[in-house]
């Protein structure tokens, strides 16, 4: 006599069936669960190895800055990336990274945001590049965390990175911004480069 098992169905019911049939049903149920899980992961951008679309985020791009570093400076402030809020709804930032940093130029701290309040404090609304430390007497905006920062229509937040002085002239290229809008995750790299030249190696910045 063939073994009988009790199936626990997705609708909460229980039925008696031969063991062989039950095993087939279990396999089918697992496959269905994996497919559903993969769909949810695509929406959230959570599947490893699957490239994210660049999405709707806009900003200035194709910018190149040369930054000669003087003796006594601790590094350089880089704030050239100004993001544009969407025409409607909102965009939420997740992270900011350098796309290409072949010489491993060190960041002095995690990237951060200056929001629109900077325009009421600073004549030009911020710096594109400036030697560190920043002026002690300058009235500066609050440093806002990247993760969870919300862009709304008309907003123009400035992404800030602070680099340590490298041992030799070095160039970093591209700023990679990961963000989401609703349940859709995106990642966009903005084309820009920043060359830092220490006092011992100034040639590339002249």
N, C-alpha and C positions, 0 to 999 in steps of 0.2 A: 504493500500500500504506500502510495506516495505521501511524503511528509506534507503536512498542512502548516501554513504560517498565517499570521494576521497582518495584513497590510494597513499601515497608517497613512491615509491619503491626505493630499494637500488641502482637501476641503474639510478635514477633521473626522471623516468617517472611517470605520474599520471593516475590512472584508476578509473572509477566509479564501485562500487560493493555494494551489500547489506551490512548493518552494521554488521550482524552476521559474515559474511565471513571476513570482515575487521578485526574484533577483533581477529579471529583465526590467521590471517596473522601477526598481531602485536605481539602476544605472540610468534609465531615461530621466528620472527625477533629478539626479545629480547633474546631468548634462544641461537640463533646462535651467537649473539654478546657476550654473556657471555662465550661460549665455546672458541671463538677466543681470548677473553681477557685472559682466563685462560692459554691458550697455550703460549701467549706472556709472562705472568707472570712466567711460569715455566722456560723459557729460561733465564729470568733476575733474577731468584731466589727470586721473590717478593711475593710469596703466603704465608701468615702467616700459621704456623703450618706444613708446608711441609719441611721435613729435606733436607738439601743440601748434595750433594755428596762431598766426600773428594777431588776428582779431582787429577790433575797431580803434584801439588806442593810437592817438596821434601826438607828435611832438616834432620839434625842430631836429634836423639831422645833418649829416655830412659836414660836421664841424671839426676843425683841427686846431689845436692850441699847443704852443711851445712854451714851456715854463722853466726858465733858468732859475736855479735855486741859489740864493746867496748864503754866504757863511753866517751861521747863527740862526737860520731858519730851521724849523723842525720838520717841515714838509710843505705840502701844497694843498690848498682847498680847490676843488673842482666842482663847479655848479652850473655847467653849461646845458644840462638837460632840463628843459621846461616842458612838462606834460600839459596836454590840453584836455579839459573835461569833455564828456560826451555831449551831443546836442540835446539829449534827453536821458532820463534815468540816472544811473550812477555806475561807476567802475571802482572796484576795490582792489588796491595793490596787495600783493603777497610777498614779493621779494625783489631785490635789485642786485645784480652781479655784474662783474666785468666779464665780457665775452672772451677776450684774448689778452692774457697777461703773461707773455713768455718768460719774462725775467722775474716773475713773482714779486712785483712791487707790493710792499705791504700797505694795507689799509690801517690807519691809526684807530679807527672805530668803525662800527657798522654804518652803512649808508643811512641817511635820514632825509627828511623833507623840511623845506621852508614853505609855508603856505602863503596865501595872498596878503597876510598881515605885513609881510616884508615891505610892501609898497608904501605903507604908511610910515615906515622907519628909515628906509634907505632910498636915496635919490633915484637910483636906477633899478630898484627892486631886487638887488642882490649882486653877487660877484660871479663872473664866469670862471675866473681863476685868481687866486690870491695867496701870497706866502703865509705860512703858519708860523707863529700863532696869529690869529686875527687881532685887529686893534683892540686894546683893552678898553678904550673909551667909546668904542662903537656900540650903539644900541642895536642889538641883534634879535631876530625873531626866535621864537621857541623852536627847538629841534623836535620835530614830530617823527614818530616811529613809522617805518615803511609798512610793515605788516598791519593790514586793516585800515590803512588810510583811504578815505573815500573821495573820489573825484566826482564833482557835480557839474552841471552845465555852467560854463563860464569860468570855471576854476582853472588856474595855471600854476600848480605847485612846482617847485624847483627841487630836483633831486641833487643831493649833496654827497660828495665822496671826499674824504681826507686821506691823502697819501703821505707816507713817510718818505724821507729823502732816500733815494736808491743809491747803491754803491757805484753805479755807472749810469750813463744816459740810457733811459728805458722808455719804451712806448707801450701804452695800454690802448686797446682798441675795442670799441663797441660796448654799449651798456645794455644788458639783458634785463628786461622787466617782465616779471611773471605777475599776472593779475587775473581777476575773474569778473564776469558780468552775469548776474543771476547765478545759475548753476554751471555755466560754461567757463572753462579755464583756458587761458591764452598765454603765450609767451612771445614777446617781440624784442628784437635786437635793433637798437638805434645806431646808425653808422656814424661814429665820431672817434677821434683819436686824441690822445693826450701824451705829449712827450715831456718827461721830467729830466732835467740835467743838473747833477750835483756840481758844486764848485770845482771838483777835480776833473770833470768831464763835460765841459760846456759846449763843445763844438756843434752838436745837433740842434741846439736852441738859438743859433746865430745865423 
